[in-house]
Amino acid sequence: MYLVLLIVAILVCLLLGIIVLVQNPKGGGLSSNFSSSSQLLGVQKTGDILEKGTWVLAITLMVLSLAINVAIKSNTGGTTGSDYQEQIQKASKPSGPVGSSAPLTLPGAGAKPTDTTKK
């Protein structure tokens, strides 16, 4: 189900991109090519169809994104939340001995300081 929704969402994104690129921000775009009023769609109708198509595809993309989110959360296969909790608990436990008697030293703390000044 997740894969089908994802493929449909990708197709909607591609169509939305094509429709947006066909439009001109100042009202020209594809509708400017129809200068005669005897055309099939006409100037105003082409702009209206492109605008309505943009709105429909944008709303469809939002609904698909929510559906994909629900499909992922309802997917019972794979790693569940309890598995994540177990991994977090395992990673948060210290791996070394707690009451180590060896003192902690900084790297290079036991080394003899060298004179770096030029003479």
C-alpha positions in Angstrom: 0.0 0.0 0.0 2.8 2.3 0.9 4.6 1.8 -2.4 1.4 2.4 -4.5 0.8 5.7 -2.6 4.4 6.7 -3.1 4.3 6.1 -6.8 1.0 8.0 -7.1 2.5 10.9 -5.1 5.5 11.0 -7.4 3.3 11.1 -10.5 1.2 13.9 -8.9 4.4 15.9 -8.2 5.5 15.5 -11.8 2.1 16.6 -13.2 2.0 19.6 -10.7 5.5 20.7 -11.9 4.4 20.5 -15.5 1.2 22.5 -14.9 3.1 25.1 -12.9 5.8 25.5 -15.6 3.1 25.8 -18.3 1.6 28.8 -16.5 2.9 32.3 -16.7 2.9 34.3 -13.5 1.4 37.3 -15.2 -1.5 35.4 -16.8 0.2 34.5 -20.1 1.7 31.1 -20.4 -0.2 28.6 -22.4 -3.2 30.8 -22.6 -1.3 33.5 -24.4 -0.8 31.2 -27.4 -4.6 31.2 -28.0 -5.1 34.7 -29.4 -8.2 33.9 -31.3 -11.5 33.6 -29.5 -12.7 30.9 -31.8 -10.3 28.3 -30.3 -11.7 25.3 -28.5 -10.9 26.5 -24.9 -10.3 30.1 -25.4 -7.9 32.4 -23.4 -9.8 32.7 -20.2 -10.9 29.0 -20.0 -7.3 27.8 -20.5 -6.1 29.8 -17.5 -9.0 28.6 -15.4 -8.4 25.0 -16.3 -4.7 25.3 -15.4 -5.5 27.1 -12.2 -8.0 24.5 -11.1 -5.7 21.7 -12.1 -3.0 23.2 -9.9 -5.3 23.4 -6.9 -6.6 19.9 -7.5 -3.1 18.4 -7.7 -1.8 20.4 -4.7 -4.7 19.2 -2.5 -4.2 15.7 -3.9 -0.5 15.8 -2.9 -1.3 16.9 0.6 -3.9 14.1 1.0 -1.4 11.6 -0.4 1.3 12.7 2.0 -1.1 12.2 5.0 -2.1 8.8 3.6 1.5 7.8 3.2 2.2 8.8 6.8 -0.7 6.7 8.0 0.3 3.8 5.9 3.8 3.8 7.3 2.6 4.0 10.9 0.1 1.2 10.4 2.6 -1.1 8.7 3.2 -3.9 11.2 6.2 -5.3 9.5 9.7 -4.0 10.3 10.9 -2.3 13.4 8.3 -1.3 15.9 8.4 1.3 18.6 9.3 -1.3 21.2 12.3 -2.4 19.2 13.5 1.2 19.1 13.0 1.5 22.9 15.2 -1.6 23.4 17.9 -0.2 21.2 17.9 3.1 23.1 18.0 1.2 26.5 20.9 -0.9 25.3 22.8 2.1 24.0 22.3 4.1 27.1 23.9 1.5 29.4 27.6 2.1 30.1 29.8 -0.5 28.5 32.8 -0.1 30.9 33.1 -0.9 34.5 31.2 1.6 36.7 33.6 1.7 39.7 36.9 1.6 37.9 39.9 2.1 40.2 42.1 3.4 37.4 42.4 7.2 37.4 41.4 9.0 34.3 44.2 10.8 32.5 44.2 13.2 29.7 46.1 12.3 26.5 49.6 13.6 26.7 49.4 14.4 30.5 52.1 11.9 31.3 54.4 13.1 28.6 57.4 15.4 29.4 56.8 18.9 28.1 59.1 19.9 25.3 60.6 23.3 24.7 59.2 24.7 21.4 60.8 28.1 21.6 63.6 28.8 19.0 67.0 29.7 20.4 
